[in-house]
Amino acid sequence: MYIAILILKSEAYAKQVVSTLIEFEIFDATVLDGEGLENVATETMPVLSEITSLFGQEISFNKTMIFGSKDRDTIEQINRSLKDQGIDFTQPEVGTLMAFPCELYITEG
């Protein structure tokens, strides 16, 4: 079993990502709304807000999707499918996809 964490930084890709996960029969994903550390830092330290605005680095969209997969190959297939759709996690401002082996996974069914 693997646990995958997909952090999406672009709202434009949200529907495609969700559709792809459903296509791969990932129905029990948890979706968390969040914000990047940059946003939290600029809220707590106003001087950082002024610096980041000079460079135009505002990231307000951040969704984290956590899901389980029986094998790593499925996660790699999801990544390939998303990349074929133009969602390439190696490109800036798209997001992050990571997966970890999971020794304990208890769920219904």
Rosetta constraint file for C-alpha pairs under 8 A:
AtomPair CA 1 CA 68 HARMONIC 6.97 0.50
AtomPair CA 1 CA 69 HARMONIC 5.81 0.50
AtomPair CA 1 CA 70 HARMONIC 4.46 0.50
AtomPair CA 1 CA 71 HARMONIC 5.68 0.50
AtomPair CA 1 CA 72 HARMONIC 7.94 0.50
AtomPair CA 1 CA 101 HARMONIC 6.12 0.50
AtomPair CA 1 CA 102 HARMONIC 5.48 0.50
AtomPair CA 1 CA 103 HARMONIC 7.23 0.50
AtomPair CA 1 CA 105 HARMONIC 7.42 0.50
AtomPair CA 2 CA 68 HARMONIC 5.65 0.50
AtomPair CA 2 CA 69 HARMONIC 5.16 0.50
AtomPair CA 2 CA 70 HARMONIC 6.16 0.50
AtomPair CA 2 CA 71 HARMONIC 6.08 0.50
AtomPair CA 2 CA 72 HARMONIC 6.48 0.50
AtomPair CA 2 CA 99 HARMONIC 6.34 0.50
AtomPair CA 2 CA 100 HARMONIC 5.43 0.50
AtomPair CA 2 CA 101 HARMONIC 4.49 0.50
AtomPair CA 2 CA 102 HARMONIC 5.12 0.50
AtomPair CA 3 CA 66 HARMONIC 7.11 0.50
AtomPair CA 3 CA 67 HARMONIC 5.80 0.50
AtomPair CA 3 CA 68 HARMONIC 4.54 0.50
AtomPair CA 3 CA 69 HARMONIC 6.33 0.50
AtomPair CA 3 CA 99 HARMONIC 5.48 0.50
AtomPair CA 3 CA 100 HARMONIC 5.32 0.50
AtomPair CA 3 CA 101 HARMONIC 6.42 0.50
AtomPair CA 3 CA 102 HARMONIC 6.17 0.50
AtomPair CA 4 CA 65 HARMONIC 7.98 0.50
AtomPair CA 4 CA 66 HARMONIC 5.73 0.50
AtomPair CA 4 CA 67 HARMONIC 5.38 0.50
AtomPair CA 4 CA 68 HARMONIC 6.10 0.50
AtomPair CA 4 CA 69 HARMONIC 7.37 0.50
AtomPair CA 4 CA 75 HARMONIC 7.45 0.50
AtomPair CA 4 CA 97 HARMONIC 7.18 0.50
AtomPair CA 4 CA 98 HARMONIC 5.65 0.50
AtomPair CA 4 CA 99 HARMONIC 4.14 0.50
AtomPair CA 4 CA 100 HARMONIC 6.46 0.50
AtomPair CA 5 CA 64 HARMONIC 6.85 0.50
AtomPair CA 5 CA 65 HARMONIC 5.75 0.50
AtomPair CA 5 CA 66 HARMONIC 4.67 0.50
AtomPair CA 5 CA 67 HARMONIC 6.74 0.50
AtomPair CA 5 CA 96 HARMONIC 7.89 0.50
AtomPair CA 5 CA 97 HARMONIC 5.87 0.50
AtomPair CA 5 CA 98 HARMONIC 5.37 0.50
AtomPair CA 5 CA 99 HARMONIC 6.21 0.50
AtomPair CA 6 CA 64 HARMONIC 5.63 0.50
AtomPair CA 6 CA 65 HARMONIC 5.03 0.50
AtomPair CA 6 CA 66 HARMONIC 6.43 0.50
AtomPair CA 6 CA 95 HARMONIC 7.40 0.50
AtomPair CA 6 CA 96 HARMONIC 5.69 0.50
AtomPair CA 6 CA 97 HARMONIC 4.45 0.50
AtomPair CA 6 CA 98 HARMONIC 6.48 0.50
AtomPair CA 7 CA 62 HARMONIC 6.84 0.50
AtomPair CA 7 CA 63 HARMONIC 5.75 0.50
AtomPair CA 7 CA 64 HARMONIC 4.38 0.50
AtomPair CA 7 CA 65 HARMONIC 6.35 0.50
AtomPair CA 7 CA 95 HARMONIC 5.26 0.50
AtomPair CA 7 CA 96 HARMONIC 5.02 0.50
AtomPair CA 7 CA 97 HARMONIC 6.40 0.50
AtomPair CA 8 CA 13 HARMONIC 7.80 0.50
AtomPair CA 8 CA 14 HARMONIC 7.42 0.50
AtomPair CA 8 CA 61 HARMONIC 7.78 0.50
AtomPair CA 8 CA 62 HARMONIC 5.68 0.50
AtomPair CA 8 CA 63 HARMONIC 5.21 0.50
AtomPair CA 8 CA 64 HARMONIC 6.25 0.50
AtomPair CA 8 CA 94 HARMONIC 6.17 0.50
AtomPair CA 8 CA 95 HARMONIC 4.47 0.50
AtomPair CA 8 CA 96 HARMONIC 6.60 0.50
AtomPair CA 9 CA 59 HARMONIC 7.22 0.50
AtomPair CA 9 CA 61 HARMONIC 5.46 0.50
AtomPair CA 9 CA 62 HARMONIC 4.83 0.50
AtomPair CA 9 CA 63 HARMONIC 6.81 0.50
AtomPair CA 9 CA 93 HARMONIC 5.85 0.50
AtomPair CA 9 CA 94 HARMONIC 5.30 0.50
AtomPair CA 9 CA 95 HARMONIC 4.97 0.50
AtomPair CA 10 CA 14 HARMONIC 7.16 0.50
AtomPair CA 10 CA 61 HARMONIC 6.14 0.50
AtomPair CA 10 CA 62 HARMONIC 7.23 0.50
AtomPair CA 10 CA 93 HARMONIC 6.64 0.50
AtomPair CA 10 CA 94 HARMONIC 5.65 0.50
AtomPair CA 10 CA 95 HARMONIC 7.32 0.50
AtomPair CA 11 CA 61 HARMONIC 6.19 0.50
AtomPair CA 11 CA 62 HARMONIC 7.89 0.50
AtomPair CA 13 CA 17 HARMONIC 6.14 0.50
AtomPair CA 13 CA 87 HARMONIC 7.06 0.50
AtomPair CA 14 CA 18 HARMONIC 6.23 0.50
AtomPair CA 15 CA 19 HARMONIC 6.05 0.50
AtomPair CA 16 CA 20 HARMONIC 6.05 0.50
AtomPair CA 16 CA 82 HARMONIC 7.83 0.50
AtomPair CA 17 CA 21 HARMONIC 6.22 0.50
AtomPair CA 17 CA 82 HARMONIC 7.02 0.50
AtomPair CA 18 CA 22 HARMONIC 6.27 0.50
AtomPair CA 19 CA 23 HARMONIC 6.09 0.50
AtomPair CA 20 CA 24 HARMONIC 6.36 0.50
AtomPair CA 20 CA 78 HARMONIC 7.01 0.50
AtomPair CA 20 CA 81 HARMONIC 7.45 0.50
AtomPair CA 20 CA 82 HARMONIC 7.20 0.50
AtomPair CA 21 CA 25 HARMONIC 6.39 0.50
AtomPair CA 21 CA 26 HARMONIC 5.11 0.50
AtomPair CA 21 CA 27 HARMONIC 7.43 0.50
AtomPair CA 21 CA 78 HARMONIC 7.19 0.50
AtomPair CA 22 CA 26 HARMONIC 5.15 0.50
AtomPair CA 22 CA 27 HARMONIC 6.02 0.50
AtomPair CA 24 CA 74 HARMONIC 7.77 0.50
AtomPair CA 24 CA 78 HARMONIC 7.26 0.50
AtomPair CA 26 CA 67 HARMONIC 7.26 0.50
AtomPair CA 26 CA 68 HARMONIC 7.86 0.50
AtomPair CA 26 CA 69 HARMONIC 7.84 0.50
AtomPair CA 28 CA 67 HARMONIC 6.61 0.50
AtomPair CA 28 CA 68 HARMONIC 7.90 0.50
AtomPair CA 29 CA 65 HARMONIC 6.27 0.50
AtomPair CA 29 CA 66 HARMONIC 5.45 0.50
AtomPair CA 29 CA 67 HARMONIC 4.45 0.50
AtomPair CA 29 CA 68 HARMONIC 7.40 0.50
AtomPair CA 30 CA 64 HARMONIC 7.98 0.50
AtomPair CA 30 CA 65 HARMONIC 5.53 0.50
AtomPair CA 30 CA 66 HARMONIC 5.18 0.50
AtomPair CA 30 CA 67 HARMONIC 6.50 0.50
AtomPair CA 31 CA 63 HARMONIC 6.65 0.50
AtomPair CA 31 CA 64 HARMONIC 5.60 0.50
AtomPair CA 31 CA 65 HARMONIC 4.49 0.50
AtomPair CA 31 CA 66 HARMONIC 6.57 0.50
AtomPair CA 32 CA 63 HARMONIC 5.63 0.50
AtomPair CA 32 CA 64 HARMONIC 5.03 0.50
AtomPair CA 32 CA 65 HARMONIC 6.39 0.50
AtomPair CA 33 CA 62 HARMONIC 6.24 0.50
AtomPair CA 33 CA 63 HARMONIC 4.84 0.50
AtomPair CA 33 CA 64 HARMONIC 6.52 0.50
AtomPair CA 34 CA 61 HARMONIC 7.66 0.50
AtomPair CA 34 CA 62 HARMONIC 5.25 0.50
AtomPair CA 34 CA 63 HARMONIC 5.90 0.50
AtomPair CA 34 CA 64 HARMONIC 7.22 0.50
AtomPair CA 35 CA 39 HARMONIC 6.44 0.50
AtomPair CA 35 CA 40 HARMONIC 7.27 0.50
AtomPair CA 35 CA 59 HARMONIC 7.83 0.50
AtomPair CA 35 CA 60 HARMONIC 6.41 0.50
AtomPair CA 35 CA 61 HARMONIC 6.71 0.50
AtomPair CA 35 CA 62 HARMONIC 5.28 0.50
AtomPair CA 35 CA 63 HARMONIC 7.91 0.50
AtomPair CA 36 CA 40 HARMONIC 6.75 0.50
AtomPair CA 36 CA 59 HARMONIC 6.97 0.50
AtomPair CA 36 CA 60 HARMONIC 7.48 0.50
AtomPair CA 36 CA 62 HARMONIC 6.71 0.50
AtomPair CA 37 CA 41 HARMONIC 5.99 0.50
AtomPair CA 38 CA 42 HARMONIC 6.17 0.50
AtomPair CA 38 CA 59 HARMONIC 7.78 0.50
AtomPair CA 39 CA 43 HARMONIC 6.27 0.50
AtomPair CA 39 CA 58 HARMONIC 7.51 0.50
AtomPair CA 39 CA 59 HARMONIC 7.17 0.50
AtomPair CA 39 CA 60 HARMONIC 7.34 0.50
AtomPair CA 40 CA 44 HARMONIC 6.36 0.50
AtomPair CA 41 CA 45 HARMONIC 5.80 0.50
AtomPair CA 41 CA 48 HARMONIC 7.09 0.50
AtomPair CA 42 CA 46 HARMONIC 5.50 0.50
AtomPair CA 42 CA 47 HARMONIC 7.28 0.50
AtomPair CA 42 CA 48 HARMONIC 5.05 0.50
AtomPair CA 42 CA 49 HARMONIC 4.55 0.50
AtomPair CA 43 CA 49 HARMONIC 7.22 0.50
AtomPair CA 45 CA 49 HARMONIC 7.12 0.50
AtomPair CA 46 CA 50 HARMONIC 6.79 0.50
AtomPair CA 47 CA 51 HARMONIC 6.57 0.50
AtomPair CA 48 CA 52 HARMONIC 6.08 0.50
AtomPair CA 49 CA 53 HARMONIC 6.09 0.50
AtomPair CA 50 CA 54 HARMONIC 6.54 0.50
AtomPair CA 51 CA 55 HARMONIC 6.98 0.50
AtomPair CA 52 CA 56 HARMONIC 6.17 0.50
AtomPair CA 52 CA 57 HARMONIC 5.54 0.50
AtomPair CA 52 CA 58 HARMONIC 7.23 0.50
AtomPair CA 53 CA 57 HARMONIC 6.30 0.50
AtomPair CA 53 CA 58 HARMONIC 7.20 0.50
AtomPair CA 69 CA 74 HARMONIC 6.86 0.50
AtomPair CA 69 CA 75 HARMONIC 7.07 0.50
AtomPair CA 70 CA 74 HARMONIC 7.66 0.50
AtomPair CA 71 CA 75 HARMONIC 7.29 0.50
AtomPair CA 72 CA 76 HARMONIC 6.35 0.50
AtomPair CA 72 CA 99 HARMONIC 7.71 0.50
AtomPair CA 73 CA 77 HARMONIC 6.10 0.50
AtomPair CA 74 CA 78 HARMONIC 6.20 0.50
AtomPair CA 75 CA 79 HARMONIC 6.24 0.50
AtomPair CA 75 CA 99 HARMONIC 7.70 0.50
AtomPair CA 76 CA 80 HARMONIC 6.21 0.50
AtomPair CA 77 CA 81 HARMONIC 6.09 0.50
AtomPair CA 78 CA 82 HARMONIC 6.15 0.50
AtomPair CA 79 CA 83 HARMONIC 6.08 0.50
AtomPair CA 79 CA 97 HARMONIC 7.97 0.50
AtomPair CA 80 CA 84 HARMONIC 6.12 0.50
AtomPair CA 81 CA 85 HARMONIC 6.46 0.50
AtomPair CA 82 CA 86 HARMONIC 6.46 0.50
AtomPair CA 82 CA 87 HARMONIC 5.05 0.50
AtomPair CA 82 CA 88 HARMONIC 6.84 0.50
AtomPair CA 83 CA 87 HARMONIC 4.72 0.50
AtomPair CA 83 CA 88 HARMONIC 4.73 0.50
AtomPair CA 83 CA 89 HARMONIC 7.73 0.50
AtomPair CA 87 CA 94 HARMONIC 6.94 0.50
AtomPair CA 88 CA 94 HARMONIC 6.80 0.50
AtomPair CA 89 CA 94 HARMONIC 5.60 0.50
AtomPair CA 89 CA 95 HARMONIC 5.56 0.50
AtomPair CA 89 CA 96 HARMONIC 5.67 0.50
AtomPair CA 89 CA 97 HARMONIC 6.86 0.50
AtomPair CA 90 CA 94 HARMONIC 7.79 0.50
